[in-house]
Amino acid sequence: GFTIDSNPKPNGDTRKFFENLSGAGKSIAVLTSGGDAQGMNAAVRAVVRMGIYVGAKVYFIHEGYQGMVDGGDNIKEATWESVSSMLQVGGTVIGSARCKEFRTHEGRLKAAHNLVQHGITNLCVIGGDGSLTGANLFREEWSGLLDELLQQGLINEEAARSNSELHIVGMVGSIDNDFCGTDMTIGTDSALHRIIEVVDAIMTTAQSHQRTFVLEVMGRHCGYVKVLNPDSLLSMQRCVDVIYLALVSALACGADWVFIPEMPPEDGWEDNMCQKLSETRSRGVRLNIIIVAEGAIDREGEPITSECVKDLVVRNLGFDTRVTILGHVQRGGTPSAFDRILASRMGVEAVLALLEASANTPACVVSLVGNQAVRLPLMECVQMTQEVQKAMDEKKFDEAVRLRGRSFENNLTTYRLLSNRKADSELPNSSFNVAVMNVGAPAAGMNAAVRSAVRVGITEGHKMFAVSDGFEGFYKGQIREIKWGDVGGWTGQGGSLLGTKRTLPGKHLDKIAEQMRVHNINALLVIGGFEAYVGLLELSASREKYHEFCVPMVMVPATVSNNIPGSDLSIGSDTALNAITDTCDRIKQSASGTKRRVFIIETMGGYCGYLATVGGLAAGADTVYIYEEPFDIRDLQANVQHLTEKMKTTIQRGLVLRNENSNENFTTDFIYQLYTEEGRGVFDCRKNILGHMQQGGAPSPFDRNFGTKISAKAIQWITRTLKDSFKGGRVFANSEDTACLLGMRRRALVFQPVSQLRDETDFVHRIPKEQWWLKLRPLMKILAKYKTSYDVSDSGQLEHVTRVRPKESNTSSAI
C-alpha cells in the first residue's frame, strides 16, 4: 500500500540506511501513561506509521498501564487509517490512567500475560518519570514473570521462548519539562502557548485599569512533600515541579517577579518585590505581572501561594490586584507546531531504537538536546531527576538548578539579567556605546531580541543605541539612545518596533562610517535575515578602508524563512510554522464535511523549503514541493496517483504544500490545475496562498524565549570582545573572529566568523548549501505512506547523562 518515492538514494552512497532494519515478525505496542500532554497523539501516530512501514505489527494499549493489566479490548491492533486526524488533537486519543494495580507484582504478572498473548515484546511508553520508571521495573522483572506464567500453565514453553526479551523505549510526555536528560518534553511548548495566550489577553485589560496580576502556573507540588518510601522506585515522588513553565513564561512575557520552587527568594523578598513594583509603577508602567509556580516555597520551605502574594501587594502598596489560576487550561488545546514535530521525530526514533535493541541494551529514553535527537539510558535520567529533588529537600537550591542542566540554568541566568534593574550607581561604567538594529523583513520575536539586548547591555554598563529602519536608517542618522524603560512590554509584540528595511550597506559605507564616528559606536548587534548576514559581510570586508568598522560586530538570525547559514534555527520561523499549521488545521477541518478534497497551499520562504517541509510534517501533508529537491512531471503524476489511492480509504482528503519558489514553471496555479484535471471524478481541489500572514501576529513562546536568550548571549560576547580589543584608549577589532554570526548548531549556540560562512552560502538563491532539515523529508514521506530511503547514520546513539560539565567556553553553550 506504499507509493514509491521518486527521489531514491544516490548511487554509491556509503551512508547507513534503515532499509536493513526490518520489523517483520515483531510486534510493537504503544501506550500513553500518567498526565496527558499535547503532542502525545503525534508521537502515537509516528510510532504506528513507522512501525507499520518497517513491517511490524503495531498495537494500541488503551488507558495506559490499566489497559495493559485489564487486557481484552484495551489491546488492539492499529492500522494506518486508525491514526489519521489525530495529529492536531490535544490530550491522548488512546487514553491515559493512573494505575495502582500495575504497582503490584500481581498487576505486572497480568500485564505480562496480556502482552505474551499478542506476542508483544517491544513497548513504547509515552509518559512522565513515574510511567517510565514503571516500564523499566517491568522489563527487569520480565523473565521472572514469564517463569511464573509458565509454572501456572498460563503460557507454554514456546511462548516463553519466543517472548523471552522485552525491549522498552520511552518518550517523555509532560507539560512540566521536568525530566533530566532532555531540553524539551512533549507538551511543554504547547503549555507555554496556553500560558502566553492568557498573559497576552490579561495584559490588555491590566493596562486599561492599572492593575497587578498574580498568575498561578500549574505544576507538581514540591519542596514540602516528602517521599513515602525512598527505597521504592515506583513510589518515587511525583515531583520536580513546574519551574520550567513558570520561568520560561516569565521570560516570554517580561514578568516583574517570578516564584519558583528550585530558587526560593532571598529573605526579605516581600519588601524587595514591593519596592520593585512601586518603582515600575512610578515610571508610568500601567501593569505588573507576578508569576507563581504551584509549589513555590520560601527559604524555610514554607509555601508561597498566589493569594498570599496578592494580599501582600494590596496590604503594602494598595494596588488593584487580581489572581488568575491557570489550572488545566495549560494541558488543553491543540498541540503547537514544535510539539508535533518533536513528537513525530521522537516517535520515528523510538521505533528505530526498538528495532536496534538487543538483550544487553538498557531501556532508553529518546530525548532532544539542542536540535538533535539522542538516546539516553532511562534509569540514568530518572536518577538525575531524583537527585534534583534530593538537593531541594536538603535546601541545596543552587545544586538543584545545576542538576537541571545547562538549558535550564541559562533560562534562570537570563531572567535575572533582564528583570533586576539596578540603580545607575550600581552599574559598571564601561564607557562603550553599543548599537542594535533590525535588518531585512520583519520576523516575530525581533522585539524580544532587541529588549533583551538593550537591558543586558545596560546591565553590563554600556550605553545602548537603537538604529531605526536598518542600514537605511543608519546612513540617514536615525540613531538614538535607548533606555531600560523604552523596551518595556516589547516581548509580546510582533513585527519590528525599531523598523526594518532590506537595504544593504554596500553603497552607503562612507555615510554609515561617518554615523559610527559621530555617535562613537564601539560595537554593533544586527538582528535580522539574509540581508543582515550579507550586510555584516560587507561591513567586515570594508574594515581596511573604514577603521570605524573595526569594532566587534555580531549578527543574530531572525527571519521566518530560516535560510541563514551557520544556524539551524532563526527567530521568527517557529511563529511562521504555527501560522501555517493553524491554517492547515482549519482547512483540514473544513474538508471533513466535504469528502474527497485536496488542498494545495503555498508557503513563504524564498528558495528555502524549510517552512514548507517542516510545516508539512507538523500538518500531516501528503506531499511538499521545494526548490532543494527538484521534481518533474512524473513526480507530479505519481503524487496525484498517491492521492487517488488514498481517496479509496477512509481518509478522503489531501494536503499538498508548495514552497513559493520551488519551481518557476510548476507554479501553484499549474499544480492546482493539474491536480484538478487529473483528479476529476475522484477528488476536487482548492488552493490557498498564505502570504504575509506567516510574518504577522504575536511571536510564539519559542521565538520570544529564543530571541531573548540568543540576544543576551550576543551582548555578553560583545562585552568580552570589547574588553579584549580595547587598547591604547580605543577599540580596535579587525580579526575575522570579531565579526560573527551567533547560531544554533546541533546542540549548542556557536559564534562563527561570517567570513568563514561565505563558502557555506548559495548567494544566488539566498540559502545555505547544506541544510539539516532536509533529513526530515524522508520522515515526512514515510508518515504520508511513501516508500523512501531514510538515512539513520545521524540517528541517536545511546549516550550517557553527563553530571559534571566542562567549563563553558566562549564559543558555545547549550540553549
Buried (B, 14 or more C-beta within 10 A) or exposed (E): EBBEBBBEBEEEEEEEBBEEBEBEEBBBBBBBBBBBBBBBBBBBBBBBBBBBBBEBBBBBBBBBBBBBBBBEEBBBEBEBEBBBBBBBBBBBBBBBBBBEBBBEEEBBBBBBBBBBBBBBBBBBBBBBBBBBBBBBBBBBBBEEBBEBBBEEEBBEEEBBEEBEBBBBBBBBBBBBBBBBBBBBBBBBBBBBBBBBBBBBEBBEEBEEEEBBBBBBBBBBBBBBBEBEEEEEBEBBBBBBBBBBBBBBBBBBBBBBBBBBBBBBBEEEBBEBBBEBBBEBBEEEBBBBBBBBBBBBBBEEEEBBBBEEBBBBBEEBBEBEBBBBBBEEBBBBBBBBBBBBBBBBBBBBBBBBBBBBBEEEBBBBBBBBBBBBBBBBBBBBBBBBBBBBBBBBBEBEBEBBBBBBBBBBBBBBBBBEBBBEBEEEEEBEEBEBBBBBBBBBBBBBBBBBBBBBBBBBBBBBBBBBBBBBBBBBBBBBBBBEEBBBEBBBBBBBBBBBBBBBBBBBBBEBBEBBBBBBEEBBBBBBBBBBBBBBBBBBBBBBBBBEEBBBBBBBBBBBBBBBBBBBBBBBBBBBBBBBBBBBBBBBBEBBEEBEEEEBBBBBBBBBBBBBBBBBBBBBBBBBBBBBBBBBBEBEEEBBEBBBEBBBBBBEEEBBBBBBBBBBBBBEEBBBEEBBBBBBEBBEEBBBBBBBBBEEBBBBBBBBBBBBBBBBBBBBBBBBBBBEBBEBBBEEEEBEBBEEBBBBBBBBBEBBBBBBBBBBBEEEBBEEBBBBEEBBBBBBBBBBBBBBBBBBBBBBEEBBEBBEBEEEEEEEEEBBBBB
